[in-house]
Amino acid sequence: MSRVFYVLTVHEPILRNALNLLRIACAPNQKHEAHITVRGPYSRKLSDKYLAQINAQIAGKRIWMQGAGDFFSHGQSTVFLKVRREKLLRDVWYKPHYPFNPHLSIYDGPNLLFAQRVSDILKNHYIRLSFKAEKLIPLESTSGQSMFSFENLDSFGFDSRILEREVGEPLPELIRHLRDNVFRLKMIEKAAYFLQHYSYAQKCDRPLIKGGTLSENFA
């Protein structure tokens, strides 16, 4: 049986790529792009009319992410970016099984040592950035659905050159590199550095030094 959640995704291409790079480096079998879950689960999709009423409350507003957090318990290790607890999010929040705690998950898995390293990297960088909310979109979670594959990167709008230029090999060859924790942590460090750079650019109200794509800013 499928469950339906409603999520916010990031539409600024460079920031979207950086967040997705973090998630892919943490867990290459990602099934969904970076998102903030706001509502759910539901057994079926909301009506278009009701969803439009919800989206009217949040569209065009800025969502702030401020630093990293983590949760380690009972064989589950979670690392996330904290989302500021704005009233506008509280007004559209509906997750009956969870308290109000908006966040964007970076890693959620069983590897405690890896998760602690990811958390340390993120906490060692200044991350305070925002993006403009567009609308809540449905995300369907189905038991037994296929895992993330590199063929799905285009659906994320992901700039694969970030990975390709690091190892000098085409995308299909990168799977073996993403089995290497040293390589994965290197990419996480790069993504965290970029998010820090992006945060300072927003703080100073100036464009990124190089502009363009995420891979150009990594150069």
N, C-alpha and C positions, 0 to 999 in steps of 0.2 A: 504494500500500500504506500502510495506517495504522500509526502507531507509538503505543504506549501508554506514558505516563509516570504516575508516582504523585506527587501533590503535596499540600502542606498549604495550605489557604486560611484566611483570617482571618474569624472569625464575629462579632466585636464590630461592630455595624452602623456606628458612627461611624468607627472606625479603618478598616474595610473600605472605606467610601466615600472616605476621604481617600487611601488607597493606589490605589484605582481611578481617582480623579480625576487623580492624578499620571501614571498610565500612559496614560490617555486624552488628557490634555493633551500628553504627549510624542509619542504616536502614535495619532491618532484611529481608525486601522484595527485596533485591538486585537481579537484573536480570543478571548482568554481573560482572566478576571479575575486580580487580583494573586494570586501563588502562589509557593511555594518548592518547586522540584522536588527530590525526594528519591530517587526510583528511576526507572530506565529508561535507554534505551528497551527495550520488549518488543514482540514481534510479536503478542501477544494478552494479554488480561487475566489477572491472577493468579486463582487459585481463591479462593473466599470463605473457605475454611478457612485458607489460608496468609495471606491479607491480614488476617484477624482476629488471627492470631498476631503479625503485625507491629504492628498497631494497638494491641494490648494493651501494647506497650512504650512507647508515646508518648502515648496518650490521657490528657488531663487535665494534662499537663506544660506548663510555660510555655516559650515560645520567645522569645528576645531578639534584637532588631535594634538594632545599634549603629553609627550613622553610615553615610556613603556611601562607595562605592568606584567605580572606573572601570577600563576596559580599552580602549585605543585601538590598533588594529593592523590592517594590511592591508585598509583600507577599511571596517572594522567598528568601530563605536563603541558601547560598552556602559556603562551607568550602573546601579548597583544599590545596594540597602541591604544592608549586611553582616549576616549572621546569626551569632550567637556559636557557636563550634564546640564545642557541648556533646557529651558522651559519648552522651547519649540519641539525638542525631541520627546520630552516627557508627555507632551500633549498628544503625540501620535503613537506613543509606545503601547504595545500590547503583547507581552510575553508572559502569560499567566504562570508559567513554571519557574520564572526567574525574576529577581529583583531588578529595578531600574539601574542598569550598569552598561551603558553603551560603549562599545569597543570595536576595534577592527582586529580580528585574529591573525596572527602571523604564523604561529606554530601551535599545533594541538595534537600531541601524540604521546607515545610511551617512553621516549628517550630522555630521561631526566638530565643527564650530563650535557647532551646537545642543547636541550632547551635552556639550561642555565647559562651556557656559553652565548646563545642567541640573545638572551635577556641582558647579559652583561654588555654585549656589543651595543645594543640599542640604548641602554641606560647611560653609556659612555658618550653618547652623541646628543647634541641639542636638537630636539624634535618638537617643534611647535608650529604647526602649519594648518591651513584651512583649504577647503574646497567648496564650491557652490553646489548645493543640493539641487537635483533636477526633479526626480520623482522616485517613489518606491516602485520597485519592479519585483515580480514574482520569481522566486528561486525554488525549484522543485527538488526535493531530496527523496530518492527512491531506493529502497533496499535492493542491493545487488546491481545497481547501475554501474556502468563501466567507469574505470578510473581515468584521471586526466592523462592525455597523451600529447606529445609534442605537435601532432597534427592539429590539435585544437588551439594552438597558440594564436592563430589568426582571429579566432572568435573573442579572444581577450583584447585584441588590438595590441598584442605584445610585440615589442621591437626585438626580434631574435638576434639582431646584430650585437646586442650587449653580450650575449653568451658566445656567439660565433667568434668575435674578435678576441676574446680572452684565451681561447684554445686553438684558434686558427683552423677549425674544422667545421664542416657543415652541420646544420642542426641535428640530423639523425645520429651523428656520432657523439653528440653531447650526453646521451643517456648514461654512458659509462662514467663520464666525469662527474655527473650528479649523484653517483653512488659513493663518491669520495667525500668524506666529511670535511677534509682540509679545503678542497676546492669550494664546497658549499659555503663554508664559513668565510672564505675569501670573498665570495660574491655578496654575502650578507654584510660584510664590513664595507664593501663598496657601496651597496645600496643605502646603508645607514649614513655613510659619509655624504652621499648625494642628498638624502632627506635633510641632513643638517644644513647643507649648502642651500637647499630650497627654502628651509625655514628662515635662514638669515636674509635671503633675498626678499621673502615676504615681509619680514620684520622691517627691512629698510625701504620697502615699497619700490623695489627696483627689479628689472628683469634678470634672469639668469645671465651669467657672464657670457656664455656662448650661445644661449638660446637653442633653437633647433631641437633635435631629438635627444633622448636620454643617452644614447650611445655616444653622441658627440660630447656631451657633458662629462662622460666617464673618461674620455680620451686623455 
